[in-house]
Amino acid sequence: MTNIISSSSISPLICFFVFFFWLGHGGAQGIQHSAAAINGADKIRSQFLHLPRTRRSPQVPLTVEPSKPVRHPLFQQVPTPTFSEAMESCPKADIKNLKEQLKEENFYLHTEAGEQGRLPVLILSLKDSKQKRRPAVVFLHSTNKNKEWVRPLLEAYASREYIAIAIDSRYHGERAHNLTTYRDALVSSWIKGDTMPFLFDTVIPPFSFSLVDCKSLFLPFSSYCSKKVWDLIKLADYLTQRKDIDPKRIGITGESLGGMHAWFVAFVDTRYAVAAPIIGVQGFRWAIDNDKWQARVDSIKAVFEEARVDLGKSAIDKEVVKKVWDRIAPGLASIFDSPYSIPTIAPRPLLILNGADDPRCPLDGIKTPTKRARKAYAKAHSSNNFKLIVQPGIGHEMTSLMVKEASDWMDRFLKQ
Ligand SMILES: *[C@@H]1O[C@H](CO)[C@@H](O)[C@H](O)[C@H]1NC(C)=O
């Protein structure tokens, strides 16, 4: 009798200690290892989130303002592109009159004060779906393009019962006025140090906040701790609140600049459960150290030219390149570069797609990050969640094969 009483009152306590002993001694290696990986990841995320708050505008509550379809989207390149075979080739469900079966939503998410704080969103989905909550895929456009450009992809994903989402990244599409808005913003960022138009503004939160509480709770910070965050993180806030989206099944992918955005937001915000950056992942520091920065610099030349003149140089060299990155995107060529940020995505499914001859994302430049990623995924017992596909004979170009592989990757991890 005594035995029974004492054991029943002690057992919850014993269970408690046994559980921690079990955790601490590798009883559940998977849990232990992925927890260690997540803690390491938290540290670098926290550093990223502490980038200067002086560059941010004041916060506003997350609100949705309905807008209209954009008939003539602004492209900041001449001639205006008209057709992409790769995008058109994205796998579609066989649905009669697909366009009539699609629901289109256009709205602005207010993510901060100021002109750039209005995030234009385009969402396509099937009008009729048997699923109460569907998986979602965000597809991010490349430099000088806009959300309307990726419509063929949105249609294809929507036909397969995804909620398909595109945004205009900062200084693009509806967030641009003319052909030089993005370029002007980059140059201004160099001169004034007031914004981070390359990569970071689209990705990061507006102010620093302590991660200590989140760490002690042992929870992914983004879901529980950051109520007020930026563009893609704000977008995740919005998407995870939608009744028709399964918040655990949100994937992110994109082309070129969009691939870089996908990489960075997957690193920062764990609510993006699956990532497939296309021709975006590269080694920024590696390119400087190995004198392979030319093609990347050429893609946004004006800001490097401005810096060259300011630094009194006769030609752009690696010092100019480093100074520009350090000023307009602090940490991009150092602590947040791919060797450090890519492995933090583990154990979430990550597919990296690149061309073997891409001068903007040289293959040798991603050797270290992919090696480290393989190690991180192996440690988290999720080696199958990491894949690198390098297409032979392809330069800086998103191909049909890449579109198909990214799409299959989403299906594999997001479809039930
Ligand atoms: C683009 O717009 C900006 C700001 O409105 C202006 O300063 C700039 O001169 C314009 N550029 C061109 C090429 O029209």
The ligand as a Tripos MOL2 file, in Angstrom:
@<TRIPOS>MOLECULE
LIG
   14    14     1     0     0
SMALL
NO_CHARGES

@<TRIPOS>ATOM
      1 C1         13.1950   58.0950  -61.2780 C.3       1 LIG1
      2 O1         12.4870   58.5790  -60.1450 O.3       1 LIG1
      3 C2         13.3140   59.2570  -59.2080 C.3       1 LIG1
      4 C3         12.4740   59.5760  -57.9850 C.3       1 LIG1
      5 O2         11.1540   59.8310  -58.2750 O.3       1 LIG1
      6 C4         13.9600   60.4580  -59.8270 C.3       1 LIG1
      7 O3         14.7720   61.1100  -58.8960 O.3       1 LIG1
      8 C5         14.7700   60.0020  -61.0300 C.3       1 LIG1
      9 O4         15.3210   61.1050  -61.6870 O.3       1 LIG1
     10 C6         13.9100   59.2080  -61.9980 C.3       1 LIG1
     11 N1         14.7630   58.6410  -63.0290 N.am      1 LIG1
     12 C7         14.4090   58.6110  -64.3110 C.2       1 LIG1
     13 C8         15.3910   57.9670  -65.2360 C.3       1 LIG1
     14 O5         13.3520   59.0360  -64.6890 O.2       1 LIG1
@<TRIPOS>BOND
     1     1     2 1
     2     1    10 1
     3     2     3 1
     4     3     4 1
     5     3     6 1
     6     4     5 1
     7     6     7 1
     8     6     8 1
     9     8     9 1
    10     8    10 1
    11    10    11 1
    12    11    12 1
    13    12    13 1
    14    12    14 2
@<TRIPOS>SUBSTRUCTURE
     1 LIG1         1 GROUP 0 **** ****
